[in-house]
């Protein structure tokens, strides 16, 4: 599958989900990707909740690469969100 995948810099912290959500554009269609704050803290070092967005931005390239792999494998949940774990 040859998909053009882009990640605009429009990430945001979702308080109710306690996760960073970030968009992916797949052949012009928008898809949501997300990673829980606790996963960011576990993988990249403990951080206070208010620092999760900064932590995401610091490791953006690695996380976008992982999201791209999950998108290519069509690993969306029932809501159409690709979750990184």
mmCIF file of the N, C-alpha and C atoms, coordinates in Angstrom:
data_MODEL
# 
_entry.id   MODEL 
# 
loop_
_atom_site.group_PDB 
_atom_site.id 
_atom_site.type_symbol 
_atom_site.label_atom_id 
_atom_site.label_alt_id 
_atom_site.label_comp_id 
_atom_site.label_asym_id 
_atom_site.label_entity_id 
_atom_site.label_seq_id 
_atom_site.pdbx_PDB_ins_code 
_atom_site.Cartn_x 
_atom_site.Cartn_y 
_atom_site.Cartn_z 
_atom_site.occupancy 
_atom_site.B_iso_or_equiv 
_atom_site.pdbx_formal_charge 
_atom_site.auth_seq_id 
_atom_site.auth_comp_id 
_atom_site.auth_asym_id 
_atom_site.auth_atom_id 
_atom_site.pdbx_PDB_model_num 
ATOM 1   N N  . UNK A 1 1  ? 0.842   -1.168 0.000  1.00 0.00 ? 1  UNK A N  1 
ATOM 2   C CA . UNK A 1 1  ? 0.000   0.000  0.000  1.00 0.00 ? 1  UNK A CA 1 
ATOM 3   C C  . UNK A 1 1  ? 0.893   1.239  0.000  1.00 0.00 ? 1  UNK A C  1 
ATOM 4   N N  . UNK A 1 2  ? 0.726   2.082  -0.978 1.00 0.00 ? 2  UNK A N  1 
ATOM 5   C CA . UNK A 1 2  ? 1.535   3.285  -1.092 1.00 0.00 ? 2  UNK A CA 1 
ATOM 6   C C  . UNK A 1 2  ? 0.696   4.486  -0.674 1.00 0.00 ? 2  UNK A C  1 
ATOM 7   N N  . UNK A 1 3  ? 0.849   4.897  0.568  1.00 0.00 ? 3  UNK A N  1 
ATOM 8   C CA . UNK A 1 3  ? 0.078   6.020  1.091  1.00 0.00 ? 3  UNK A CA 1 
ATOM 9   C C  . UNK A 1 3  ? 1.002   7.206  1.345  1.00 0.00 ? 3  UNK A C  1 
ATOM 10  N N  . UNK A 1 4  ? 0.511   8.388  0.994  1.00 0.00 ? 4  UNK A N  1 
ATOM 11  C CA . UNK A 1 4  ? 1.220   9.610  1.338  1.00 0.00 ? 4  UNK A CA 1 
ATOM 12  C C  . UNK A 1 4  ? 0.713   10.034 2.717  1.00 0.00 ? 4  UNK A C  1 
ATOM 13  N N  . UNK A 1 5  ? 1.592   9.994  3.722  1.00 0.00 ? 5  UNK A N  1 
ATOM 14  C CA . UNK A 1 5  ? 1.203   10.316 5.089  1.00 0.00 ? 5  UNK A CA 1 
ATOM 15  C C  . UNK A 1 5  ? 1.980   11.530 5.554  1.00 0.00 ? 5  UNK A C  1 
ATOM 16  N N  . UNK A 1 6  ? 1.251   12.534 6.029  1.00 0.00 ? 6  UNK A N  1 
ATOM 17  C CA . UNK A 1 6  ? 1.864   13.750 6.552  1.00 0.00 ? 6  UNK A CA 1 
ATOM 18  C C  . UNK A 1 6  ? 1.320   14.010 7.950  1.00 0.00 ? 6  UNK A C  1 
ATOM 19  N N  . UNK A 1 7  ? 2.136   14.669 8.769  1.00 0.00 ? 7  UNK A N  1 
ATOM 20  C CA . UNK A 1 7  ? 1.755   14.989 10.140 1.00 0.00 ? 7  UNK A CA 1 
ATOM 21  C C  . UNK A 1 7  ? 1.861   16.494 10.360 1.00 0.00 ? 7  UNK A C  1 
ATOM 22  N N  . UNK A 1 8  ? 0.737   17.216 10.248 1.00 0.00 ? 8  UNK A N  1 
ATOM 23  C CA . UNK A 1 8  ? 0.769   18.658 10.519 1.00 0.00 ? 8  UNK A CA 1 
ATOM 24  C C  . UNK A 1 8  ? 1.093   18.916 11.997 1.00 0.00 ? 8  UNK A C  1 
ATOM 25  N N  . UNK A 1 9  ? 1.699   20.038 12.279 1.00 0.00 ? 9  UNK A N  1 
ATOM 26  C CA . UNK A 1 9  ? 2.040   20.405 13.659 1.00 0.00 ? 9  UNK A CA 1 
ATOM 27  C C  . UNK A 1 9  ? 0.815   20.995 14.364 1.00 0.00 ? 9  UNK A C  1 
ATOM 28  N N  . UNK A 1 10 ? -0.165  20.136 14.662 1.00 0.00 ? 10 UNK A N  1 
ATOM 29  C CA . UNK A 1 10 ? -1.388  20.597 15.324 1.00 0.00 ? 10 UNK A CA 1 
ATOM 30  C C  . UNK A 1 10 ? -1.752  19.675 16.487 1.00 0.00 ? 10 UNK A C  1 
ATOM 31  N N  . UNK A 1 11 ? -0.752  19.283 17.240 1.00 0.00 ? 11 UNK A N  1 
ATOM 32  C CA . UNK A 1 11 ? -1.000  18.405 18.383 1.00 0.00 ? 11 UNK A CA 1 
ATOM 33  C C  . UNK A 1 11 ? -1.669  19.177 19.516 1.00 0.00 ? 11 UNK A C  1 
ATOM 34  N N  . UNK A 1 12 ? -2.441  18.467 20.322 1.00 0.00 ? 12 UNK A N  1 
ATOM 35  C CA . UNK A 1 12 ? -3.088  19.111 21.469 1.00 0.00 ? 12 UNK A CA 1 
ATOM 36  C C  . UNK A 1 12 ? -3.285  18.103 22.587 1.00 0.00 ? 12 UNK A C  1 
ATOM 37  N N  . UNK A 1 13 ? -3.302  18.627 23.803 1.00 0.00 ? 13 UNK A N  1 
ATOM 38  C CA . UNK A 1 13 ? -3.526  17.810 24.988 1.00 0.00 ? 13 UNK A CA 1 
ATOM 39  C C  . UNK A 1 13 ? -5.032  17.682 25.199 1.00 0.00 ? 13 UNK A C  1 
ATOM 40  N N  . UNK A 1 14 ? -5.522  16.457 25.320 1.00 0.00 ? 14 UNK A N  1 
ATOM 41  C CA . UNK A 1 14 ? -6.929  16.189 25.576 1.00 0.00 ? 14 UNK A CA 1 
ATOM 42  C C  . UNK A 1 14 ? -7.068  15.815 27.042 1.00 0.00 ? 14 UNK A C  1 
ATOM 43  N N  . UNK A 1 15 ? -7.664  16.694 27.817 1.00 0.00 ? 15 UNK A N  1 
ATOM 44  C CA . UNK A 1 15 ? -7.760  16.515 29.265 1.00 0.00 ? 15 UNK A CA 1 
ATOM 45  C C  . UNK A 1 15 ? -8.561  15.271 29.617 1.00 0.00 ? 15 UNK A C  1 
ATOM 46  N N  . UNK A 1 16 ? -9.712  15.078 28.990 1.00 0.00 ? 16 UNK A N  1 
ATOM 47  C CA . UNK A 1 16 ? -10.563 13.943 29.358 1.00 0.00 ? 16 UNK A CA 1 
ATOM 48  C C  . UNK A 1 16 ? -9.907  12.603 29.047 1.00 0.00 ? 16 UNK A C  1 
ATOM 49  N N  . UNK A 1 17 ? -9.150  12.513 27.967 1.00 0.00 ? 17 UNK A N  1 
ATOM 50  C CA . UNK A 1 17 ? -8.471  11.262 27.606 1.00 0.00 ? 17 UNK A CA 1 
ATOM 51  C C  . UNK A 1 17 ? -7.085  11.164 28.237 1.00 0.00 ? 17 UNK A C  1 
ATOM 52  N N  . UNK A 1 18 ? -6.586  12.295 28.800 1.00 0.00 ? 18 UNK A N  1 
ATOM 53  C CA . UNK A 1 18 ? -5.230  12.341 29.346 1.00 0.00 ? 18 UNK A CA 1 
ATOM 54  C C  . UNK A 1 18 ? -4.218  11.865 28.305 1.00 0.00 ? 18 UNK A C  1 
ATOM 55  N N  . UNK A 1 19 ? -4.356  12.428 27.100 1.00 0.00 ? 19 UNK A N  1 
ATOM 56  C CA . UNK A 1 19 ? -3.523  12.004 25.972 1.00 0.00 ? 19 UNK A CA 1 
ATOM 57  C C  . UNK A 1 19 ? -3.238  13.179 25.044 1.00 0.00 ? 19 UNK A C  1 
ATOM 58  N N  . UNK A 1 20 ? -2.135  13.060 24.310 1.00 0.00 ? 20 UNK A N  1 
ATOM 59  C CA . UNK A 1 20 ? -1.824  13.995 23.242 1.00 0.00 ? 20 UNK A CA 1 
ATOM 60  C C  . UNK A 1 20 ? -2.441  13.429 21.970 1.00 0.00 ? 20 UNK A C  1 
ATOM 61  N N  . UNK A 1 21 ? -3.284  14.218 21.318 1.00 0.00 ? 21 UNK A N  1 
ATOM 62  C CA . UNK A 1 21 ? -3.858  13.851 20.032 1.00 0.00 ? 21 UNK A CA 1 
ATOM 63  C C  . UNK A 1 21 ? -3.137  14.648 18.954 1.00 0.00 ? 21 UNK A C  1 
ATOM 64  N N  . UNK A 1 22 ? -2.831  13.985 17.844 1.00 0.00 ? 22 UNK A N  1 
ATOM 65  C CA . UNK A 1 22 ? -2.180  14.676 16.734 1.00 0.00 ? 22 UNK A CA 1 
ATOM 66  C C  . UNK A 1 22 ? -2.729  14.117 15.423 1.00 0.00 ? 22 UNK A C  1 
ATOM 67  N N  . UNK A 1 23 ? -2.922  15.003 14.431 1.00 0.00 ? 23 UNK A N  1 
ATOM 68  C CA . UNK A 1 23 ? -3.522  14.566 13.171 1.00 0.00 ? 23 UNK A CA 1 
ATOM 69  C C  . UNK A 1 23 ? -2.495  13.961 12.225 1.00 0.00 ? 23 UNK A C  1 
ATOM 70  N N  . UNK A 1 24 ? -3.008  13.094 11.376 1.00 0.00 ? 24 UNK A N  1 
ATOM 71  C CA . UNK A 1 24 ? -2.233  12.567 10.251 1.00 0.00 ? 24 UNK A CA 1 
ATOM 72  C C  . UNK A 1 24 ? -3.097  12.770 9.015  1.00 0.00 ? 24 UNK A C  1 
ATOM 73  N N  . UNK A 1 25 ? -2.473  13.194 7.940  1.00 0.00 ? 25 UNK A N  1 
ATOM 74  C CA . UNK A 1 25 ? -3.164  13.311 6.663  1.00 0.00 ? 25 UNK A CA 1 
ATOM 75  C C  . UNK A 1 25 ? -2.718  12.144 5.794  1.00 0.00 ? 25 UNK A C  1 
ATOM 76  N N  . UNK A 1 26 ? -3.686  11.298 5.442  1.00 0.00 ? 26 UNK A N  1 
ATOM 77  C CA . UNK A 1 26 ? -3.412  10.102 4.643  1.00 0.00 ? 26 UNK A CA 1 
ATOM 78  C C  . UNK A 1 26 ? -4.129  10.281 3.310  1.00 0.00 ? 26 UNK A C  1 
ATOM 79  N N  . UNK A 1 27 ? -3.347  10.540 2.280  1.00 0.00 ? 27 UNK A N  1 
ATOM 80  C CA . UNK A 1 27 ? -3.910  10.816 0.952  1.00 0.00 ? 27 UNK A CA 1 
ATOM 81  C C  . UNK A 1 27 ? -4.993  11.886 1.023  1.00 0.00 ? 27 UNK A C  1 
ATOM 82  N N  . UNK A 1 28 ? -4.754  12.922 1.826  1.00 0.00 ? 28 UNK A N  1 
ATOM 83  C CA . UNK A 1 28 ? -5.667  14.049 1.933  1.00 0.00 ? 28 UNK A CA 1 
ATOM 84  C C  . UNK A 1 28 ? -6.767  13.890 2.970  1.00 0.00 ? 28 UNK A C  1 
ATOM 85  N N  . UNK A 1 29 ? -6.940  12.700 3.511  1.00 0.00 ? 29 UNK A N  1 
ATOM 86  C CA . UNK A 1 29 ? -7.973  12.452 4.524  1.00 0.00 ? 29 UNK A CA 1 
ATOM 87  C C  . UNK A 1 29 ? -7.331  12.548 5.909  1.00 0.00 ? 29 UNK A C  1 
ATOM 88  N N  . UNK A 1 30 ? -8.042  13.211 6.850  1.00 0.00 ? 30 UNK A N  1 
ATOM 89  C CA . UNK A 1 30 ? -7.488  13.368 8.199  1.00 0.00 ? 30 UNK A CA 1 
ATOM 90  C C  . UNK A 1 30 ? -7.829  12.163 9.069  1.00 0.00 ? 30 UNK A C  1 
ATOM 91  N N  . UNK A 1 31 ? -6.831  11.736 9.823  1.00 0.00 ? 31 UNK A N  1 
ATOM 92  C CA . UNK A 1 31 ? -6.946  10.632 10.761 1.00 0.00 ? 31 UNK A CA 1 
ATOM 93  C C  . UNK A 1 31 ? -6.368  11.122 12.080 1.00 0.00 ? 31 UNK A C  1 
ATOM 94  N N  . UNK A 1 32 ? -6.928  10.685 13.185 1.00 0.00 ? 32 UNK A N  1 
ATOM 95  C CA . UNK A 1 32 ? -6.409  11.081 14.497 1.00 0.00 ? 32 UNK A CA 1 
ATOM 96  C C  . UNK A 1 32 ? -5.479  10.020 15.054 1.00 0.00 ? 32 UNK A C  1 
ATOM 97  N N  . UNK A 1 33 ? -4.382  10.487 15.622 1.00 0.00 ? 33 UNK A N  1 
ATOM 98  C CA . UNK A 1 33 ? -3.446  9.623  16.327 1.00 0.00 ? 33 UNK A CA 1 
ATOM 99  C C  . UNK A 1 33 ? -3.352  10.138 17.762 1.00 0.00 ? 33 UNK A C  1 
ATOM 100 N N  . UNK A 1 34 ? -2.994  9.259  18.693 1.00 0.00 ? 34 UNK A N  1 
ATOM 101 C CA . UNK A 1 34 ? -2.927  9.683  20.088 1.00 0.00 ? 34 UNK A CA 1 
ATOM 102 C C  . UNK A 1 34 ? -1.958  8.821  20.871 1.00 0.00 ? 34 UNK A C  1 
ATOM 103 N N  . UNK A 1 35 ? -1.452  9.420  21.961 1.00 0.00 ? 35 UNK A N  1 
ATOM 104 C CA . UNK A 1 35 ? -0.617  8.696  22.904 1.00 0.00 ? 35 UNK A CA 1 
ATOM 105 C C  . UNK A 1 35 ? -0.948  9.217  24.300 1.00 0.00 ? 35 UNK A C  1 
ATOM 106 N N  . UNK A 1 36 ? -1.200  8.298  25.217 1.00 0.00 ? 36 UNK A N  1 
ATOM 107 C CA . UNK A 1 36 ? -1.532  8.665  26.599 1.00 0.00 ? 36 UNK A CA 1 
ATOM 108 C C  . UNK A 1 36 ? -0.330  9.322  27.267 1.00 0.00 ? 36 UNK A C  1 
ATOM 109 N N  . UNK A 1 37 ? -0.604  10.258 28.161 1.00 0.00 ? 37 UNK A N  1 
ATOM 110 C CA . UNK A 1 37 ? 0.454   10.917 28.906 1.00 0.00 ? 37 UNK A CA 1 
ATOM 111 C C  . UNK A 1 37 ? 1.277   9.928  29.710 1.00 0.00 ? 37 UNK A C  1 
ATOM 112 N N  . UNK A 1 38 ? 0.638   8.922  30.296 1.00 0.00 ? 38 UNK A N  1 
ATOM 113 C CA . UNK A 1 38 ? 1.367   7.926  31.087 1.00 0.00 ? 38 UNK A CA 1 
ATOM 114 C C  . UNK A 1 38 ? 2.324   7.116  30.218 1.00 0.00 ? 38 UNK A C  1 
ATOM 115 N N  . UNK A 1 39 ? 1.964   6.896  28.951 1.00 0.00 ? 39 UNK A N  1 
ATOM 116 C CA . UNK A 1 39 ? 2.850   6.177  28.030 1.00 0.00 ? 39 UNK A CA 1 
ATOM 117 C C  . UNK A 1 39 ? 4.060   7.050  27.697 1.00 0.00 ? 39 UNK A C  1 
ATOM 118 N N  . UNK A 1 40 ? 3.819   8.333  27.440 1.00 0.00 ? 40 UNK A N  1 
ATOM 119 C CA . UNK A 1 40 ? 4.939   9.258  27.193 1.00 0.00 ? 40 UNK A CA 1 
ATOM 120 C C  . UNK A 1 40 ? 5.897   9.267  28.373 1.00 0.00 ? 40 UNK A C  1 
ATOM 121 N N  . UNK A 1 41 ? 5.351   9.371  29.577 1.00 0.00 ? 41 UNK A N  1 
ATOM 122 C CA . UNK A 1 41 ? 6.186   9.425  30.782 1.00 0.00 ? 41 UNK A CA 1 
ATOM 123 C C  . UNK A 1 41 ? 6.969   8.137  30.962 1.00 0.00 ? 41 UNK A C  1 
ATOM 124 N N  . UNK A 1 42 ? 6.328   7.008  30.720 1.00 0.00 ? 42 UNK A N  1 
ATOM 125 C CA . UNK A 1 42 ? 7.000   5.718  30.877 1.00 0.00 ? 42 UNK A CA 1 
ATOM 126 C C  . UNK A 1 42 ? 8.117   5.536  29.847 1.00 0.00 ? 42 UNK A C  1 
ATOM 127 N N  . UNK A 1 43 ? 7.856   5.927  28.614 1.00 0.00 ? 43 UNK A N  1 
ATOM 128 C CA . UNK A 1 43 ? 8.825   5.698  27.540 1.00 0.00 ? 43 UNK A CA 1 
ATOM 129 C C  . UNK A 1 43 ? 9.974   6.694  27.520 1.00 0.00 ? 43 UNK A C  1 
ATOM 130 N N  . UNK A 1 44 ? 9.690   7.959  27.877 1.00 0.00 ? 44 UNK A N  1 
ATOM 131 C CA . UNK A 1 44 ? 10.694  8.999  27.692 1.00 0.00 ? 44 UNK A CA 1 
ATOM 132 C C  . UNK A 1 44 ? 11.119  9.691  28.979 1.00 0.00 ? 44 UNK A C  1 
ATOM 133 N N  . UNK A 1 45 ? 10.673  9.190  30.093 1.00 0.00 ? 45 UNK A N  1 
ATOM 134 C CA . UNK A 1 45 ? 11.049  9.804  31.357 1.00 0.00 ? 45 UNK A CA 1 
ATOM 135 C C  . UNK A 1 45 ? 9.853   10.409 32.039 1.00 0.00 ? 45 UNK A C  1 
ATOM 136 N N  . UNK A 1 46 ? 9.824   10.259 33.315 1.00 0.00 ? 46 UNK A N  1 
ATOM 137 C CA . UNK A 1 46 ? 8.693   10.758 34.092 1.00 0.00 ? 46 UNK A CA 1 
ATOM 138 C C  . UNK A 1 46 ? 8.561   12.254 33.914 1.00 0.00 ? 46 UNK A C  1 
ATOM 139 N N  . UNK A 1 47 ? 7.339   12.669 33.659 1.00 0.00 ? 47 UNK A N  1 
ATOM 140 C CA . UNK A 1 47 ? 7.059   14.101 33.486 1.00 0.00 ? 47 UNK A CA 1 
ATOM 141 C C  . UNK A 1 47 ? 5.725   14.417 34.140 1.00 0.00 ? 47 UNK A C  1 
ATOM 142 N N  . UNK A 1 48 ? 5.607   15.615 34.634 1.00 0.00 ? 48 UNK A N  1 
ATOM 143 C CA . UNK A 1 48 ? 4.341   16.068 35.190 1.00 0.00 ? 48 UNK A CA 1 
ATOM 144 C C  . UNK A 1 48 ? 3.328   16.196 34.052 1.00 0.00 ? 48 UNK A C  1 
ATOM 145 N N  . UNK A 1 49 ? 2.044   16.004 34.334 1.00 0.00 ? 49 UNK A N  1 
ATOM 146 C CA . UNK A 1 49 ? 1.028   16.072 33.273 1.00 0.00 ? 49 UNK A CA 1 
ATOM 147 C C  . UNK A 1 49 ? 1.100   17.342 32.421 1.00 0.00 ? 49 UNK A C  1 
ATOM 148 N N  . UNK A 1 50 ? 1.440   18.453 33.013 1.00 0.00 ? 50 UNK A N  1 
ATOM 149 C CA . UNK A 1 50 ? 1.511   19.685 32.233 1.00 0.00 ? 50 UNK A CA 1 
ATOM 150 C C  . UNK A 1 50 ? 2.709   19.705 31.271 1.00 0.00 ? 50 UNK A C  1 
ATOM 151 N N  . UNK A 1 51 ? 3.600   18.733 31.396 1.00 0.00 ? 51 UNK A N  1 
ATOM 152 C CA . UNK A 1 51 ? 4.776   18.653 30.520 1.00 0.00 ? 51 UNK A CA 1 
ATOM 153 C C  . UNK A 1 51 ? 4.629   17.621 29.406 1.00 0.00 ? 51 UNK A C  1 
ATOM 154 N N  . UNK A 1 52 ? 3.508   16.910 29.350 1.00 0.00 ? 52 UNK A N  1 
ATOM 155 C CA . UNK A 1 52 ? 3.345   15.845 28.355 1.00 0.00 ? 52 UNK A CA 1 
ATOM 156 C C  . UNK A 1 52 ? 3.387   16.368 26.925 1.00 0.00 ? 52 UNK A C  1 
ATOM 157 N N  . UNK A 1 53 ? 2.806   17.514 26.678 1.00 0.00 ? 53 UNK A N  1 
ATOM 158 C CA . UNK A 1 53 ? 2.816   18.070 25.328 1.00 0.00 ? 53 UNK A CA 1 
ATOM 159 C C  . UNK A 1 53 ? 4.244   18.418 24.903 1.00 0.00 ? 53 UNK A C  1 
ATOM 160 N N  . UNK A 1 54 ? 5.018   18.986 25.812 1.00 0.00 ? 54 UNK A N  1 
ATOM 161 C CA . UNK A 1 54 ? 6.421   19.294 25.509 1.00 0.00 ? 54 UNK A CA 1 
ATOM 162 C C  . UNK A 1 54 ? 7.214   18.013 25.261 1.00 0.00 ? 54 UNK A C  1 
ATOM 163 N N  . UNK A 1 55 ? 6.924   16.981 26.032 1.00 0.00 ? 55 UNK A N  1 
ATOM 164 C CA . UNK A 1 55 ? 7.596   15.694 25.853 1.00 0.00 ? 55 UNK A CA 1 
ATOM 165 C C  . UNK A 1 55 ? 7.257   15.106 24.484 1.00 0.00 ? 55 UNK A C  1 
ATOM 166 N N  . UNK A 1 56 ? 5.994   15.215 24.081 1.00 0.00 ? 56 UNK A N  1 
ATOM 167 C CA . UNK A 1 56 ? 5.599   14.761 22.749 1.00 0.00 ? 56 UNK A CA 1 
ATOM 168 C C  . UNK A 1 56 ? 6.398   15.504 21.675 1.00 0.00 ? 56 UNK A C  1 
ATOM 169 N N  . UNK A 1 57 ? 6.481   16.818 21.823 1.00 0.00 ? 57 UNK A N  1 
ATOM 170 C CA . UNK A 1 57 ? 7.182   17.624 20.813 1.00 0.00 ? 57 UNK A CA 1 
ATOM 171 C C  . UNK A 1 57 ? 8.666   17.270 20.745 1.00 0.00 ? 57 UNK A C  1 
ATOM 172 N N  . UNK A 1 58 ? 9.251   16.948 21.877 1.00 0.00 ? 58 UNK A N  1 
ATOM 173 C CA . UNK A 1 58 ? 10.666  16.580 21.901 1.00 0.00 ? 58 UNK A CA 1 
ATOM 174 C C  . UNK A 1 58 ? 10.920  15.281 21.122 1.00 0.00 ? 58 UNK A C  1 
ATOM 175 N N  . UNK A 1 59 ? 9.990   14.350 21.183 1.00 0.00 ? 59 UNK A N  1 
ATOM 176 C CA . UNK A 1 59 ? 10.164  13.041 20.540 1.00 0.00 ? 59 UNK A CA 1 
ATOM 177 C C  . UNK A 1 59 ? 9.235   12.859 19.338 1.00 0.00 ? 59 UNK A C  1 
ATOM 178 N N  . UNK A 1 60 ? 8.790   13.987 18.779 1.00 0.00 ? 60 UNK A N  1 
ATOM 179 C CA . UNK A 1 60 ? 7.839   13.981 17.674 1.00 0.00 ? 60 UNK A CA 1 
ATOM 180 C C  . UNK A 1 60 ? 8.235   13.049 16.531 1.00 0.00 ? 60 UNK A C  1 
ATOM 181 N N  . UNK A 1 61 ? 9.474   13.123 16.071 1.00 0.00 ? 61 UNK A N  1 
ATOM 182 C CA . UNK A 1 61 ? 9.878   12.350 14.882 1.00 0.00 ? 61 UNK A CA 1 
ATOM 183 C C  . UNK A 1 61 ? 9.730   10.854 15.121 1.00 0.00 ? 61 UNK A C  1 
ATOM 184 N N  . UNK A 1 62 ? 10.151  10.384 16.277 1.00 0.00 ? 62 UNK A N  1 
ATOM 185 C CA . UNK A 1 62 ? 10.028  8.962  16.602 1.00 0.00 ? 62 UNK A CA 1 
ATOM 186 C C  . UNK A 1 62 ? 8.567   8.552  16.699 1.00 0.00 ? 62 UNK A C  1 
ATOM 187 N N  . UNK A 1 63 ? 7.755   9.381  17.323 1.00 0.00 ? 63 UNK A N  1 
ATOM 188 C CA . UNK A 1 63 ? 6.344   9.057  17.498 1.00 0.00 ? 63 UNK A CA 1 
ATOM 189 C C  . UNK A 1 63 ? 5.593   9.089  16.165 1.00 0.00 ? 63 UNK A C  1 
ATOM 190 N N  . UNK A 1 64 ? 5.925   10.029 15.307 1.00 0.00 ? 64 UNK A N  1 
ATOM 191 C CA . UNK A 1 64 ? 5.286   10.075 13.992 1.00 0.00 ? 64 UNK A CA 1 
ATOM 192 C C  . UNK A 1 64 ? 5.681   8.868  13.150 1.00 0.00 ? 64 UNK A C  1 
ATOM 193 N N  . UNK A 1 65 ? 6.916   8.417  13.274 1.00 0.00 ? 65 UNK A N  1 
ATOM 194 C CA . UNK A 1 65 ? 7.355   7.226  12.552 1.00 0.00 ? 65 UNK A CA 1 
ATOM 195 C C  . UNK A 1 65 ? 6.572   5.990  13.023 1.00 0.00 ? 65 UNK A C  1 
ATOM 196 N N  . UNK A 1 66 ? 6.391   5.882  14.329 1.00 0.00 ? 66 UNK A N  1 
ATOM 197 C CA . UNK A 1 66 ? 5.608   4.779  14.879 1.00 0.00 ? 66 UNK A CA 1 
ATOM 198 C C  . UNK A 1 66 ? 4.151   4.867  14.425 1.00 0.00 ? 66 UNK A C  1 
ATOM 199 N N  . UNK A 1 67 ? 3.583   6.066  14.438 1.00 0.00 ? 67 UNK A N  1 
ATOM 200 C CA . UNK A 1 67 ? 2.205   6.253  13.986 1.00 0.00 ? 67 UNK A CA 1 
ATOM 201 C C  . UNK A 1 67 ? 2.073   5.869  12.513 1.00 0.00 ? 67 UNK A C  1 
ATOM 202 N N  . UNK A 1 68 ? 3.059   6.251  11.709 1.00 0.00 ? 68 UNK A N  1 
ATOM 203 C CA . UNK A 1 68 ? 3.015   5.918  10.287 1.00 0.00 ? 68 UNK A CA 1 
ATOM 204 C C  . UNK A 1 68 ? 2.971   4.406  10.079 1.00 0.00 ? 68 UNK A C  1 
ATOM 205 N N  . UNK A 1 69 ? 3.754   3.669  10.837 1.00 0.00 ? 69 UNK A N  1 
ATOM 206 C CA . UNK A 1 69 ? 3.740   2.204  10.737 1.00 0.00 ? 69 UNK A CA 1 
ATOM 207 C C  . UNK A 1 69 ? 2.373   1.650  11.112 1.00 0.00 ? 69 UNK A C  1 
ATOM 208 N N  . UNK A 1 70 ? 1.775   2.169  12.170 1.00 0.00 ? 70 UNK A N  1 
ATOM 209 C CA . UNK A 1 70 ? 0.453   1.696  12.613 1.00 0.00 ? 70 UNK A CA 1 
ATOM 210 C C  . UNK A 1 70 ? -0.633  2.064  11.602 1.00 0.00 ? 70 UNK A C  1 
ATOM 211 N N  . UNK A 1 71 ? -0.513  3.230  10.976 1.00 0.00 ? 71 UNK A N  1 
ATOM 212 C CA . UNK A 1 71 ? -1.472  3.629  9.944  1.00 0.00 ? 71 UNK A CA 1 
ATOM 213 C C  . UNK A 1 71 ? -1.380  2.668  8.761  1.00 0.00 ? 71 UNK A C  1 
ATOM 214 N N  . UNK A 1 72 ? -0.164  2.372  8.343  1.00 0.00 ? 72 UNK A N  1 
ATOM 215 C CA . UNK A 1 72 ? 0.032   1.459  7.208  1.00 0.00 ? 72 UNK A CA 1 
ATOM 216 C C  . UNK A 1 72 ? -0.516  0.058  7.514  1.00 0.00 ? 72 UNK A C  1 
ATOM 217 N N  . UNK A 1 73 ? -0.502  -0.322 8.786  1.00 0.00 ? 73 UNK A N  1 
ATOM 218 C CA . UNK A 1 73 ? -1.036  -1.624 9.194  1.00 0.00 ? 73 UNK A CA 1 
ATOM 219 C C  . UNK A 1 73 ? -2.523  -1.541 9.552  1.00 0.00 ? 73 UNK A C  1 
ATOM 220 N N  . UNK A 1 74 ? -3.115  -0.367 9.350  1.00 0.00 ? 74 UNK A N  1 
ATOM 221 C CA . UNK A 1 74 ? -4.530  -0.114 9.589  1.00 0.00 ? 74 UNK A CA 1 
ATOM 222 C C  . UNK A 1 74 ? -4.942  -0.493 11.014 1.00 0.00 ? 74 UNK A C  1 
ATOM 223 N N  . UNK A 1 75 ? -4.228  0.048  11.996 1.00 0.00 ? 75 UNK A N  1 
ATOM 224 C CA . UNK A 1 75 ? -4.466  -0.265 13.396 1.00 0.00 ? 75 UNK A CA 1 
ATOM 225 C C  . UNK A 1 75 ? -5.335  0.774  14.108 1.00 0.00 ? 75 UNK A C  1 
ATOM 226 N N  . UNK A 1 76 ? -6.343  1.303  13.428 1.00 0.00 ? 76 UNK A N  1 
ATOM 227 C CA . UNK A 1 76 ? -7.254  2.257  14.054 1.00 0.00 ? 76 UNK A CA 1 
ATOM 228 C C  . UNK A 1 76 ? -8.205  1.517  14.998 1.00 0.00 ? 76 UNK A C  1 
ATOM 229 N N  . UNK A 1 77 ? -8.618  2.199  16.067 1.00 0.00 ? 77 UNK A N  1 
ATOM 230 C CA . UNK A 1 77 ? -9.611  1.601  16.964 1.00 0.00 ? 77 UNK A CA 1 
ATOM 231 C C  . UNK A 1 77 ? -11.014 1.834  16.401 1.00 0.00 ? 77 UNK A C  1 
ATOM 232 N N  . UNK A 1 78 ? -12.033 1.483  17.160 1.00 0.00 ? 78 UNK A N  1 
ATOM 233 C CA . UNK A 1 78 ? -13.422 1.622  16.715 1.00 0.00 ? 78 UNK A CA 1 
ATOM 234 C C  . UNK A 1 78 ? -13.817 3.070  16.439 1.00 0.00 ? 78 UNK A C  1 
ATOM 235 N N  . UNK A 1 79 ? -13.098 4.016  17.060 1.00 0.00 ? 79 UNK A N  1 
ATOM 236 C CA . UNK A 1 79 ? -13.379 5.439  16.873 1.00 0.00 ? 79 UNK A CA 1 
ATOM 237 C C  . UNK A 1 79 ? -12.553 6.042  15.747 1.00 0.00 ? 79 UNK A C  1 
ATOM 238 N N  . UNK A 1 80 ? -11.706 5.229  15.119 1.00 0.00 ? 80 UNK A N  1 
ATOM 239 C CA . UNK A 1 80 ? -10.856 5.717  14.030 1.00 0.00 ? 80 UNK A CA 1 
ATOM 240 C C  . UNK A 1 80 ? -9.573  6.381  14.509 1.00 0.00 ? 80 UNK A C  1 
ATOM 241 N N  . UNK A 1 81 ? -9.178  6.117  15.762 1.00 0.00 ? 81 UNK A N  1 
ATOM 242 C CA . UNK A 1 81 ? -7.967  6.710  16.325 1.00 0.00 ? 81 UNK A CA 1 
ATOM 243 C C  . UNK A 1 81 ? -6.845  5.664  16.324 1.00 0.00 ? 81 UNK A C  1 
ATOM 244 N N  . UNK A 1 82 ? -5.660  6.097  15.928 1.00 0.00 ? 82 UNK A N  1 
ATOM 245 C CA . UNK A 1 82 ? -4.476  5.240  15.989 1.00 0.00 ? 82 UNK A CA 1 
ATOM 246 C C  . UNK A 1 82 ? -3.767  5.558  17.296 1.00 0.00 ? 82 UNK A C  1 
ATOM 247 N N  . UNK A 1 83 ? -3.749  4.605  18.218 1.00 0.00 ? 83 UNK A N  1 
ATOM 248 C CA . UNK A 1 83 ? -3.125  4.803  19.531 1.00 0.00 ? 83 UNK A CA 1 
ATOM 249 C C  . UNK A 1 83 ? -1.719  4.241  19.556 1.00 0.00 ? 83 UNK A C  1 
ATOM 250 N N  . UNK A 1 84 ? -0.789  5.020  20.074 1.00 0.00 ? 84 UNK A N  1 
ATOM 251 C CA . UNK A 1 84 ? 0.579   4.543  20.287 1.00 0.00 ? 84 UNK A CA 1 
ATOM 252 C C  . UNK A 1 84 ? 0.664   4.011  21.700 1.00 0.00 ? 84 UNK A C  1 
ATOM 253 N N  . UNK A 1 85 ? 1.380   2.926  21.865 1.00 0.00 ? 85 UNK A N  1 
ATOM 254 C CA . UNK A 1 85 ? 1.468   2.339  23.208 1.00 0.00 ? 85 UNK A CA 1 
ATOM 255 C C  . UNK A 1 85 ? 2.908   2.049  23.571 1.00 0.00 ? 85 UNK A C  1 
# 
